[in-house]
Amino acid sequence: MHWPKTPMPGGAFDTQAVAGLYDAFAMKWRTSARASSEFGGMRSRAPLMALKVSMLFHVSRDPTTKVLTVEDFKHACAFVERTIAAAEYYLA
């Protein structure tokens, strides 16, 4: 297992590079959350989930920096969208 050997960056991540993408993603999912009484709670958490997942993706790819990249955030958004779609399909 490589995690114990990986120096984990402490403190806050620099998310300035993805601020605009995050705002657009958040607006999309907040609008979607309002449209569904059944899945609104899960959808409203999508923006924060994407931000957290993008930090995990970044650390797994490059544990030496705390600067979030557009690539990491886009991959995280796609992952969250697939996960929520699968959950809604399963629960519906």
C-alpha distance (Angstrom), angle and dihedral (degrees) to the residues before:
residue distance angle dihedral
M1 . . .
H2 3.80 . .
W3 3.84 99.6 .
P4 3.82 97.3 84.6
K5 3.80 89.5 53.3
T6 3.79 93.8 48.2
P7 3.81 115.7 95.1
M8 3.81 102.8 -127.2
P9 3.78 113.8 -143.8
G10 3.78 111.9 -124.7
G11 3.77 126.2 -150.6
A12 3.77 132.4 29.1
F13 3.78 127.0 -21.9
D14 3.79 120.8 -125.6
T15 3.82 103.6 -118.1
Q16 3.81 98.9 170.8
A17 3.82 93.1 110.0
V18 3.81 91.4 60.1
A19 3.82 100.5 35.7
G20 3.80 94.7 107.9
L21 3.80 93.2 44.9
Y22 3.79 90.6 47.9
D23 3.82 92.0 51.5
A24 3.81 91.8 51.0
F25 3.81 92.5 45.8
A26 3.81 91.1 47.8
M27 3.81 93.0 50.0
K28 3.80 91.4 49.5
W29 3.79 93.2 51.5
R30 3.80 96.2 41.1
T31 3.80 89.2 53.8
S32 3.79 89.1 47.9
A33 3.81 90.9 48.9
R34 3.80 91.5 55.5
A35 3.80 90.1 52.4
S36 3.81 94.8 58.6
S37 3.78 125.5 58.0
E38 3.80 89.3 -178.4
F39 3.82 100.2 50.9
G40 3.80 101.8 17.4
G41 3.79 94.6 110.4
M42 3.79 93.7 53.2
R43 3.80 92.8 43.8
S44 3.80 92.7 49.6
R45 3.81 89.4 59.2
A46 3.82 94.1 53.4
P47 3.83 97.1 93.9
L48 3.79 94.0 53.3
M49 3.80 91.2 42.6
A50 3.81 89.8 53.5
L51 3.80 91.5 50.1
K52 3.80 92.5 49.9
V53 3.80 93.4 45.2
S54 3.80 91.2 48.6
M55 3.81 89.3 55.3
L56 3.81 89.8 51.5
F57 3.79 91.2 47.6
H58 3.80 90.0 50.0
V59 3.81 95.1 48.7
S60 3.79 91.5 47.6
R61 3.81 89.8 52.4
D62 3.82 100.2 37.8
P63 3.81 117.1 6.4
T64 3.82 93.1 177.4
T65 3.82 97.7 75.3
K66 3.79 137.3 51.6
V67 3.81 96.5 -156.7
L68 3.79 111.6 113.5
T69 3.79 114.2 -137.9
V70 3.79 130.1 -145.4
E71 3.81 89.0 -121.5
D72 3.81 92.4 57.2
F73 3.79 92.3 47.2
K74 3.81 93.8 48.4
H75 3.80 91.1 50.3
A76 3.80 90.1 48.2
C77 3.82 92.1 49.8
A78 3.80 90.7 52.1
F79 3.80 90.5 48.1
V80 3.81 93.0 49.8
E81 3.80 92.1 46.8
R82 3.83 91.3 51.2
T83 3.80 91.7 45.9
I84 3.79 94.7 50.0
A85 3.80 92.1 45.4
A86 3.81 90.0 51.6
A87 3.81 91.9 47.5
E88 3.79 92.7 49.4
Y89 3.80 91.3 47.6
Y90 3.81 90.6 50.4
L91 3.82 94.3 46.1
A92 3.82 97.1 42.8
